[in-house]
Amino acid sequence: MAHDQAERDAITVEIGYAVVSAALLAGAVWLVLASPVLLFGVEGSAARAVAGTATVLAAAVLLCRIVGVLWGFDTRRRTGRRDGAG
């Protein structure tokens, strides 16, 4: 399947948007979930459990955001919609 230059540029921009927005969202999720460790000085196994849970959930948010953005882009591309709705 051949893509013209405009379509390749749109795909590149969408991938960049998906990765950057996912990274920012995952970072925010991690910061919120790990805040008890950072703010209250929780130590030991509780700190490891909170940090581990925050890391796993942030990674899940990262993947879900990337998939969601790119899936939505593919749907809009296939239907020919350019307005972002749909």
Secondary structure, DSSP 4 states (H G I P E B T S, - for coil): ----HHHHHHHHHHHHHHHHHHHHHHHHHHHHHHHHHHHH---THHHHHHHHHHHHHHHHHHHHHHHHHHHHHHHHHHHT--SS--
